[in-house]
Amino acid sequence: DAINTSTSNLEHEISQANARIQAHRVAAKRQLSLGVVDGLISKYTDARGLGFSGEPGVNVLELNLALDRLTGGTH
């Protein structure tokens, strides 16, 4: 999904795999442990579409807001 998303940067969800790929960089940039970032990724992962089909997605807006709350909005 990192390659297939639009260039508008308005995507509200990314795959868990994509989020986990970025977790190390986010943790380093935000000066948080990888465990904290992974926990937030899990917390802000939405259920499968319609409850039974599709892939779970990470709500990027909510994840970023939570990261901002933890780090005072610095990144």
C-alpha positions in Angstrom: 0.0 0.0 0.0 3.0 2.3 0.4 3.4 2.3 -3.4 -0.2 2.3 -4.3 -1.5 5.2 -2.2 -2.4 8.5 -3.7 0.0 11.4 -3.7 -2.4 13.6 -1.7 -1.1 12.2 1.6 -4.7 12.0 2.8 -4.9 8.3 3.2 -6.5 7.5 6.5 -5.4 3.8 6.7 -2.3 1.8 5.8 -1.7 -1.9 6.2 -0.3 -3.3 9.4 2.7 -4.5 7.5 3.5 -1.0 6.2 3.1 0.5 9.7 5.4 -2.1 11.1 8.0 -1.4 8.4 7.9 2.3 9.5 7.8 1.6 13.2 11.6 1.7 13.7 12.0 5.0 12.0 9.0 6.5 13.9 10.3 5.3 17.2 13.7 6.7 16.6 12.4 10.1 15.3 9.9 10.4 18.2 12.4 9.1 20.8 10.1 6.3 21.9 10.7 2.6 22.3 9.7 0.3 19.5 7.4 -1.4 22.0 5.4 1.8 22.5 5.1 2.4 18.8 4.1 -1.2 18.1 1.5 -1.0 20.9 0.0 2.1 19.4 -0.1 0.4 15.9 -2.1 -2.4 17.5 -4.4 0.0 19.3 -5.2 2.0 16.2 -5.7 -1.0 13.9 -9.3 -1.2 12.7 -11.1 -4.4 12.2 -11.5 -6.0 8.8 -13.9 -4.4 6.4 -17.5 -5.3 7.2 -16.2 -7.4 10.0 -15.4 -10.5 7.9 -13.6 -9.5 4.7 -10.7 -7.3 3.8 -7.5 -6.6 5.7 -7.2 -4.7 8.9 -5.8 -1.2 8.5 -4.0 1.2 10.8 -5.8 4.5 11.3 -2.9 6.9 10.5 -4.6 10.0 11.8 -5.4 8.5 15.2 -2.0 6.9 15.4 -0.2 10.2 14.7 -2.4 12.1 17.2 -1.5 9.5 19.9 2.2 9.8 19.0 1.8 13.6 19.2 0.2 13.3 22.7 3.1 11.2 23.9 5.8 13.4 22.5 4.3 16.8 22.8 3.8 17.1 19.1 7.5 16.9 18.2 8.6 14.7 15.3 
